[in-house]
Amino acid sequence: MAVQKSRRLPPLSGVLVLVMASTGLVVVDLTIVAIGLPLISADVADGNSAESVVVTYMVAMGALTQAAGSLSDRWGRRPLFLAGLAVFTLASLAATLAQDLWWLNAARILQGCGAAVIMVNGIPLISDRYTGEERNLAIGAWGSLATAAGLLAPTLGGVLIDTFGWRAVFAINLPLGAAALVLAARVLPPASPAPASTGRPDWTGSLLLMLGLGTATLLMLRPGGTAWTGQDTVALLTACLALVAFLVLQLRVPVPTLELRMFTRPAFCGAMLAVLLSRVLTVGGSVYLVLYLSDGLGLSPTSAGLLMTPIFLAQIATGMVGSKLLSHLAPGLVISSGYLLKGIGFMALALLVTPDTPWWALLGPLLAWGAGGGIAGAPVMAVAVQVTEPERIGMVAGTVSTLASLGAGIGTAALGAVFTLYDGTSTGSQAVADGTRAVLTASAALASIAVATTLVLLHPRRAPRPDRSKASAR
């Protein structure tokens, strides 16, 4: 019997191209605007801080993802995805024409809402289009493209702003968004997944979750070093009460926004914990490593950014490797091996960090960090999809996006506390090196926790077996 040669890449389809391109737009807009903040401040904020332009987008996106994912399971991927693209594109036009900071922030909130709908429909659309190993490879390609978009954003932003001004970072979305709308109308199938239930949507739960997540995200995005105020206390209580009320409500309503019973499956819990820890480590760790490169080693912002590039390049290069390994090995082994490699990178960096370390000595550990993230990343998404009913894939995508946003905020805040605790024992560049070493050591410990929990929760008895089928894109 002839043996079919294993694929290295998923078969290209209009749906995959659309999802990858649209996701790229969303990810780029997370960071591209930060490059133009000084010019935005001078033009429409009367010289005042314009950081809210970044924060409002992230808060809106983080607050809406779970509700948007659950609604896509009920109303269908096509109408929600088209609506998300339309809102994102029109909001980009409004941002391009903004005359003051309030106008610009309102446009960014709408952009974040559209981005949330686009983002959470990516995995469901891929899952509806592909099966078997090809689905794993398509998810890996999607994740690698998202990483590449994040890497490209600062450079693209700099070129656009230097050439055309800050409004260009929003104007570039107009032709790209319009092209994505035309492509979506042509390639997205009209069929929708069968709803999990025919009852009334959980509007109250969705509003409570958006209130809780939005407030929590806003708190985690507070500038470091600022004093805690009474308003912050009120916001914290609001977030806690809203989230507790949401969880209680989910056990009572017939059509929940988040099906809590999914968390009774060890494999699903393992995948979700891996998503959370991944963002804690990647975002939190990189923030303080960049601080070390600039304030500890004295590198320029451009040089510090370039030295971080090996992390992203290695993650892109190995993203498909993790997806491929998932067809031959148990998911727990693949994901834990990625976290093990990531932890080795963190520990090696911790041993090397001093004010006198040559920059080239950091390249090996940085590559290990990125390669580990690439190997572990895509299999996590594939496992979450495989242990979930097809009619709930949108809900799962929303949960993944929500946990990723929370992980980024938690990582920045928690590792920031570690940095502050250990950098006070010395001064100058040595203080920065000491704080960064503590952050990297804590990151290595968290990576080891991720290895252990992944091996336990994604044990072959609990996780889906490797899927070796080669079904073509439907």
KADA-V613508 format. One record per backbone hydrogen bond with DSSP energy under -1.0 kcal/mol. NH is the residue of the N-H (numbers start at 1). CO is the residue of the C=O. Records with the same first field share a line. If there is no record, write none. Layout:
NH: CO  CO
This chain:
17: 13
18: 14
19: 15
20: 16
21: 17
22: 18
23: 19
24: 20
25: 21
26: 22
27: 23
28: 24
29: 25
30: 27
31: 28
32: 28
36: 33
37: 34
40: 36
41: 37
42: 38
43: 39
44: 40
45: 41
47: 41
48: 45
53: 50
54: 51
55: 51
56: 52
58: 54
59: 55
60: 56
61: 57
62: 58
63: 59
64: 60
65: 61
68: 64
69: 65
70: 66
71: 67
72: 68
73: 69
75: 71
76: 72
80: 76
81: 77
82: 78
83: 79
84: 80
85: 81
86: 82
87: 83
88: 84
89: 85
90: 86
91: 87
92: 88
93: 89
94: 90
95: 91
96: 92
97: 93
98: 95
101: 44
104: 100
105: 101
106: 102
107: 103
108: 104
109: 105
110: 106
111: 107
112: 108
113: 109
114: 110
115: 111
116: 112
117: 113
118: 114
119: 115
120: 116
122: 119
125: 121
126: 122
127: 123
128: 124
129: 125
130: 126
133: 469
136: 132
137: 133
138: 134
139: 135
140: 136
141: 137
142: 138
143: 139
144: 140
145: 141
146: 142
147: 143
148: 144
149: 145
150: 146
151: 147
152: 148
153: 149
156: 152
157: 153
158: 154
159: 155
160: 156
161: 157
162: 158
163: 159
164: 160
165: 161
168: 165
169: 166
170: 167
171: 167
172: 168
173: 170
174: 171
176: 172
177: 173
178: 174
179: 175
180: 176
181: 177
182: 178
183: 179
184: 180
185: 181
186: 182
187: 183
188: 184
203: 201
206: 202
207: 203
208: 204
209: 205
210: 206
211: 207
212: 208
213: 209
214: 210
215: 211
216: 212
217: 213
218: 214
219: 215
220: 216
221: 217
222: 219
226: 223
233: 229
234: 230
235: 231
236: 232
237: 233
238: 234
239: 235
240: 236
241: 237
242: 238
243: 239
244: 240
245: 241
246: 242
247: 243
248: 244
249: 245
250: 246
252: 249
253: 249
260: 258
262: 259
263: 260
264: 261
265: 262
269: 265
270: 266
271: 267
272: 268
273: 269
274: 270
275: 271
276: 272
277: 273
278: 274
279: 275
280: 276
281: 277
282: 278
283: 279
285: 281
286: 282
287: 283
288: 284
289: 285
290: 286
291: 287
292: 288
293: 289
294: 290
295: 291
296: 292
297: 292
299: 293
304: 300
305: 301
306: 302
307: 303
308: 304
311: 308
313: 309
314: 310
315: 311
316: 312
317: 313
318: 314
322: 318
323: 319
324: 320
325: 321
326: 322
327: 324
328: 325
329: 325
334: 330
335: 331
336: 332
337: 333
338: 334
339: 335
340: 336
341: 337
342: 338
343: 339
344: 340
345: 341
346: 342
347: 343
348: 344
349: 345
350: 346
351: 347
352: 348
353: 349
357: 354
361: 358
362: 359
363: 360
366: 362
367: 363
368: 364
369: 365
370: 366
371: 367
372: 368
373: 369
374: 370
375: 371
376: 372
377: 373
380: 376
381: 377
382: 378
383: 379
384: 380
385: 381
386: 382
387: 383
388: 385
392: 389
393: 390
396: 392
397: 393
398: 394
399: 395
400: 396
401: 397
402: 398
403: 399
404: 400
405: 401
406: 402
407: 403
408: 404
409: 405
410: 406
411: 407
412: 408
413: 409
414: 410
415: 411
417: 413
418: 414
419: 415
420: 416
421: 417
422: 418
423: 419
432: 428
433: 429
434: 430
435: 431
436: 432
437: 433
438: 434
439: 435
440: 436
441: 437
442: 438
443: 439
444: 440
445: 441
446: 442
447: 443
448: 444
449: 445
450: 446
451: 447
452: 448
453: 449
454: 450
455: 451
456: 452
457: 453
458: 454
459: 456
462: 459
463: 459
474: 129
